[in-house]
Amino acid sequence: MVAVIVIVVLVALGAAIGIWWSKRDRAGAGSSAIAAPVDPLAEGPGGPLDGLGIGAVVSHQGHDYVVRGQIRFDEDGYVWTEYHLDTGTDGEAGRAWLSVDVSDGTDVAFWRPADDAGELEPSGPVTYAGRTYKKVESGAARFTASGTTGVPDAGKAWYVDYQAEGGRRLGFERWSSEGSWEVSVGETVPVHLLEIYPAGRTSAGA
Protein backbone atom coordinates (compact mmCIF):
# COMPACT_ATOMS: atom_id res chain seq x y z
CA MET A 1 0.00 0.00 0.00
CA VAL A 2 2.82 2.34 0.93
CA ALA A 3 4.54 1.61 -2.37
CA VAL A 4 1.37 2.51 -4.29
CA ILE A 5 1.08 5.85 -2.45
CA VAL A 6 4.74 6.67 -3.19
CA ILE A 7 4.21 5.91 -6.88
CA VAL A 8 1.09 8.10 -7.02
CA VAL A 9 2.94 11.01 -5.34
CA LEU A 10 5.88 10.73 -7.73
CA VAL A 11 3.58 10.65 -10.75
CA ALA A 12 1.70 13.73 -9.49
CA LEU A 13 4.97 15.56 -8.80
CA GLY A 14 6.26 14.74 -12.27
CA ALA A 15 3.08 16.01 -13.87
CA ALA A 16 3.27 19.26 -11.90
CA ILE A 17 6.87 19.84 -12.98
CA GLY A 18 5.95 19.11 -16.60
CA ILE A 19 3.10 21.64 -16.53
CA TRP A 20 5.32 24.29 -14.95
CA TRP A 21 8.09 23.72 -17.52
CA SER A 22 5.61 23.90 -20.41
CA LYS A 23 4.22 27.24 -19.16
CA ARG A 24 7.76 28.56 -18.74
CA ASP A 25 8.65 27.67 -22.33
CA ARG A 26 5.48 29.26 -23.69
CA ALA A 27 6.07 32.44 -21.69
CA GLY A 28 9.65 32.64 -22.91
CA ALA A 29 8.63 32.11 -26.53
CA GLY A 30 6.09 34.92 -26.35
CA SER A 31 8.40 37.52 -24.84
CA SER A 32 11.09 39.52 -26.60
CA ALA A 33 14.76 39.23 -25.75
CA ILE A 34 16.10 41.53 -23.06
CA ALA A 35 17.64 44.58 -24.71
CA ALA A 36 21.32 45.25 -24.17
CA PRO A 37 22.03 48.10 -21.75
CA VAL A 38 22.46 51.50 -23.43
CA ASP A 39 24.86 54.20 -22.26
CA PRO A 40 22.54 57.18 -21.54
CA LEU A 41 25.40 59.63 -22.22
CA ALA A 42 26.52 58.22 -25.55
CA GLU A 43 26.23 60.01 -28.88
CA GLY A 44 23.49 57.65 -30.08
CA PRO A 45 19.71 57.98 -29.86
CA GLY A 46 18.23 58.82 -26.50
CA GLY A 47 21.23 60.47 -24.86
CA PRO A 48 21.89 64.19 -24.35
CA LEU A 49 24.27 64.14 -27.32
CA ASP A 50 21.62 62.67 -29.62
CA GLY A 51 21.60 64.55 -32.92
CA LEU A 52 25.14 65.93 -32.59
CA GLY A 53 26.57 66.11 -36.10
CA ILE A 54 27.16 68.43 -39.04
CA GLY A 55 24.43 71.05 -39.20
CA ALA A 56 23.38 70.62 -35.58
CA VAL A 57 23.25 73.59 -33.20
CA VAL A 58 25.11 73.36 -29.91
CA SER A 59 24.04 75.72 -27.15
CA HIS A 60 26.77 76.35 -24.55
CA GLN A 61 26.93 79.10 -21.91
CA GLY A 62 24.26 81.16 -23.64
CA HIS A 63 25.80 80.95 -27.11
CA ASP A 64 24.61 78.92 -30.09
CA TYR A 65 27.17 77.27 -32.35
CA VAL A 66 26.53 75.47 -35.63
CA VAL A 67 28.55 72.29 -36.23
CA ARG A 68 30.42 72.89 -39.50
CA GLY A 69 32.54 69.73 -39.60
CA GLN A 70 33.71 66.73 -37.67
CA ILE A 71 36.87 64.67 -37.34
CA ARG A 72 36.68 61.06 -36.19
CA PHE A 73 39.85 59.63 -34.66
CA ASP A 74 40.71 55.96 -34.25
CA GLU A 75 43.77 54.91 -32.28
CA ASP A 76 43.83 51.11 -32.47
CA GLY A 77 40.12 50.88 -31.68
CA TYR A 78 40.04 53.78 -29.23
CA VAL A 79 37.83 56.39 -30.89
CA TRP A 80 36.80 59.97 -30.24
CA THR A 81 35.34 62.83 -32.27
CA GLU A 82 35.98 66.54 -32.66
CA TYR A 83 33.02 68.68 -33.76
CA HIS A 84 34.16 71.96 -35.31
CA LEU A 85 31.87 74.88 -34.52
CA ASP A 86 30.93 78.10 -36.30
CA THR A 87 31.24 80.88 -33.73
CA GLY A 88 30.07 83.63 -36.07
CA THR A 89 33.50 85.31 -35.91
CA ASP A 90 36.09 85.30 -38.68
CA GLY A 91 39.71 84.33 -38.27
CA GLU A 92 41.52 82.45 -35.53
CA ALA A 93 39.30 83.95 -32.84
CA GLY A 94 36.30 82.35 -34.51
CA ARG A 95 37.53 78.77 -34.14
CA ALA A 96 36.07 76.46 -31.51
CA TRP A 97 35.27 72.79 -31.22
CA LEU A 98 33.91 70.10 -28.96
CA SER A 99 35.83 66.90 -28.33
CA VAL A 100 33.65 63.93 -27.40
CA ASP A 101 35.13 60.70 -26.06
CA VAL A 102 32.74 57.92 -24.99
CA SER A 103 35.29 55.09 -24.86
CA ASP A 104 35.80 55.30 -21.09
CA GLY A 105 32.64 57.10 -20.08
CA THR A 106 31.52 60.30 -21.72
CA ASP A 107 34.18 63.02 -21.68
CA VAL A 108 33.30 66.31 -23.40
CA ALA A 109 35.53 69.38 -23.64
CA PHE A 110 35.13 72.79 -25.29
CA TRP A 111 38.26 74.04 -27.07
CA ARG A 112 39.63 77.24 -28.58
CA PRO A 113 43.04 78.09 -30.07
CA ALA A 114 45.65 78.99 -27.43
CA ASP A 115 46.37 82.66 -28.06
CA ASP A 116 50.02 83.72 -27.94
CA ALA A 117 51.24 80.14 -27.53
CA GLY A 118 54.16 81.02 -29.78
CA GLU A 119 56.67 78.18 -30.10
CA LEU A 120 55.30 76.25 -27.13
CA GLU A 121 56.32 72.59 -27.37
CA PRO A 122 54.89 69.50 -25.60
CA SER A 123 57.98 68.72 -23.55
CA GLY A 124 57.60 68.02 -19.83
CA PRO A 125 55.31 70.31 -17.80
CA VAL A 126 54.42 73.43 -19.78
CA THR A 127 53.26 76.85 -18.67
CA TYR A 128 50.68 78.87 -20.56
CA ALA A 129 48.80 82.00 -19.46
CA GLY A 130 50.07 81.68 -15.91
CA ARG A 131 49.03 78.03 -15.47
CA THR A 132 51.27 74.98 -15.29
CA TYR A 133 50.03 71.96 -17.20
CA LYS A 134 51.14 68.36 -16.75
CA LYS A 135 51.13 65.77 -19.50
CA VAL A 136 48.37 63.15 -19.23
CA GLU A 137 48.55 61.25 -22.53
CA SER A 138 49.94 61.26 -26.06
CA GLY A 139 49.78 59.18 -29.20
CA ALA A 140 48.91 59.04 -32.88
CA ALA A 141 45.59 58.17 -34.51
CA ARG A 142 44.13 57.70 -37.96
CA PHE A 143 41.37 60.19 -38.76
CA THR A 144 38.60 60.87 -41.24
CA ALA A 145 37.13 64.33 -41.64
CA SER A 146 33.90 65.62 -43.13
CA GLY A 147 32.40 69.06 -43.56
CA THR A 148 34.52 72.14 -42.85
CA THR A 149 37.49 71.35 -40.59
CA GLY A 150 40.59 72.80 -42.24
CA VAL A 151 42.34 69.40 -42.31
CA PRO A 152 42.62 66.70 -45.03
CA ASP A 153 39.76 64.27 -45.55
CA ALA A 154 41.82 61.45 -44.03
CA GLY A 155 45.26 60.82 -42.64
CA LYS A 156 47.20 60.46 -39.44
CA ALA A 157 47.41 62.94 -36.56
CA TRP A 158 49.66 63.21 -33.53
CA TYR A 159 48.47 64.57 -30.19
CA VAL A 160 49.68 65.38 -26.68
CA ASP A 161 47.18 66.26 -23.94
CA TYR A 162 47.93 68.26 -20.79
CA GLN A 163 45.87 69.20 -17.77
CA ALA A 164 46.16 71.78 -14.98
CA GLU A 165 44.58 71.97 -11.57
CA GLY A 166 40.87 72.68 -11.79
CA GLY A 167 40.48 70.62 -14.97
CA ARG A 168 41.80 73.22 -17.40
CA ARG A 169 43.28 71.52 -20.48
CA LEU A 170 45.95 72.21 -23.04
CA GLY A 171 46.13 70.22 -26.26
CA PHE A 172 48.78 69.83 -28.96
CA GLU A 173 47.88 68.45 -32.39
CA ARG A 174 49.73 68.14 -35.66
CA TRP A 175 48.67 66.65 -38.96
CA SER A 176 52.01 65.30 -40.18
CA SER A 177 54.99 63.82 -38.41
CA GLU A 178 57.12 66.86 -39.24
CA GLY A 179 54.39 69.50 -39.01
CA SER A 180 54.17 72.27 -36.43
CA TRP A 181 52.05 71.83 -33.32
CA GLU A 182 48.64 73.48 -33.11
CA VAL A 183 48.00 74.45 -29.50
CA SER A 184 44.53 74.77 -28.01
CA VAL A 185 43.12 75.40 -24.56
CA GLY A 186 40.03 73.62 -23.31
CA GLU A 187 37.76 72.97 -20.39
CA THR A 188 35.60 70.02 -19.43
CA VAL A 189 31.89 70.51 -20.11
CA PRO A 190 29.28 68.62 -18.07
CA VAL A 191 27.04 66.99 -20.66
CA HIS A 192 23.83 68.14 -19.00
CA LEU A 193 24.85 71.78 -19.58
CA LEU A 194 24.83 71.31 -23.36
CA GLU A 195 21.72 71.59 -25.50
CA ILE A 196 21.86 69.86 -28.87
CA TYR A 197 19.43 70.74 -31.65
CA PRO A 198 19.79 68.36 -34.62
CA ALA A 199 20.18 69.79 -38.12
CA GLY A 200 16.97 71.49 -39.22
CA ARG A 201 15.84 72.33 -35.68
CA THR A 202 16.43 75.65 -33.95
CA SER A 203 14.72 74.96 -30.63
CA ALA A 204 13.65 72.06 -28.48
CA GLY A 205 10.08 72.38 -29.66
CA ALA A 206 10.72 72.97 -33.35
N, C-alpha and C positions, 0 to 999 in steps of 0.2 A: 504493500500500500504506500509506504514511504517512497519507494522508488518511483511509483506512478506520479505522486505529487511533485517530486523533484523534476521529472521529465516535463510535466505540464508547466511548471514555473519557468524552466529553461526555454521551452517553446514560446511562451508568452513574452519572455524577455527578449528573445531573438526577434520576434515580430515587432516589438516596440522599437528596437534599435533600427530595424529595416525601415519602418515608417519614418522615423526621425531622419535617417540618412537620405531617404528619397525626397523629403521636404527640403532638406538642406541643399541638395543638388538642384532642385527646381528653383529655389530662391536665388541660388548663385547664378543659374543660367539666365534668369530674368533681370539681373541687375548689371549695370555697366561697371567696367573696371575702375578701380580707384585711380583718380588722376594724380600724376606726379606733382610733387610740391612745386610751387612757382615762387621765385624771388620777387617780393612785392616792390623792390627798388630797382629792378632791372629795366633795361631800355624797351623791353617788349610790351605787349598789350596789358593794360591794367595797372601798371606802375606809374609813379609820378613823372617818369621820363617818357611815357608813351607819346608817340608822335614826334619825338625829337629827330629832325632830319632836315635836309635842304628845303628851304622855303618856310620852315616853322618859325614861330616867333617865341623868343625866350624873354621872359620878364624877370629882371633881377635888380633889386634895390631901387625900384621905381622907374627903371629904364627898360624900354623894349628893344630887343635886338633881333634882326632877321638872320637866320642861318644861311650863309652864302655858299658854304662848302664844307666838306668833311674829309678827314684823313683817318683811315683805319690802319692801325699798326698790328703786326703779328710777330712776336718774338718767340719762336719755337712753341707756338700754341698759346702763349700768353698774349691776350689781345686787349687793346684799348682804342678809344676814338677821340679825335679832336674835332670839335665843331667850330668852324670859323664864322665870326659874327660881323654883321654890318652895324657899325656904331653911328652911322650918319655923319661921320667926320672924315675928311680926306687925309691922306698921308699916314705916317707912322703912328700918329696919335689916335687914328681911327681904327687901329687893329685891336682885336680882342678875340678870345676863343675860350670855349669850355673843353676841358679834358674830362672824359668819363671812363672810368675803369671799374668793371663789375666782376673782374676775375676773382678778387679776394674780398667780396663785399663791395658795395657801391661807394666809389670815391670820386667826387666831382670837385673840380677846381676851376676858378675863373682867372684867366691870364691876360696880361698886357705886355707889350715890349718893355724891357728894362731901360729906362731913359738914362743916358750918360754912362752906360756900362763900359764904354770905351773898349779897351783890349782885355777885358776881364776874361780869365781862363779858368776852366774847371780843374784846379789843382789844389788839393788840400782844402781846409776851410777857407771860404772867401767872404769878403766884406763888401756890401753894397748898401748905399743910402743909410749908413750908420748901423746896419745890422750885420751880425756874423752868422753865416750859414754853414751848416755841416753837410757833407755828402751823405746821401741815403741810398742811392742806387745808380747804376749806369749800365749801358748795354747798346746793342744795335738791333734794329727790327726792320723787316720788310714792310712796305706800306703801299696802299693804293689810295688815290685821291680822286675826288669828284667835286664838281662845282667850282667855285672860285676859292683857291687856297694859296696861289702864288708858288706852288711846288709842282714838280713833274707828276704825271698821272700815276706813276709807279716807280719804285726804286727801293733804296735802302737808306735808312737814317740812323744817326748816332745820337745818343742822349746821355745827359748826366743830370740827376735831380738832387737838389739841396733843400734843406729846411732849417728854419730858425725857430727860436722859442716863440710860442704863441701860434705856431702853425703856418707862419709866412713861408712861402716857397720861392725858390729861384731855380729856373730851368735853363739848360743849355741844349741846343739842338743844332745839328748840321746835316746837310743833305748829300754830302760826299765825304769820303774819307779824308780828303785834303782841304775841304771847304772851311770857311770861317764859322765860328760859333755864333748862333743867334741866341741872345740872352733875353729871358722873359721873367717877370715876377708874377706870382700868383697867390691866391688864398683859397683855402677850402671853403666850399659852399654847401651848407646843409641842404639836402635834396628838397626838403619840405618848403624851403624858402624860394624855390624856383617855380614859375608857372610856365607851362609849355602849351602853346597853341599850335596844333598841326597846320601844315600848309593849307591856305584857303580859309583859315579861321582867324579872327582878330580878337575874339573874346571867348570866355568860357561858355557863353550861351549862344554864340553864333553858329 
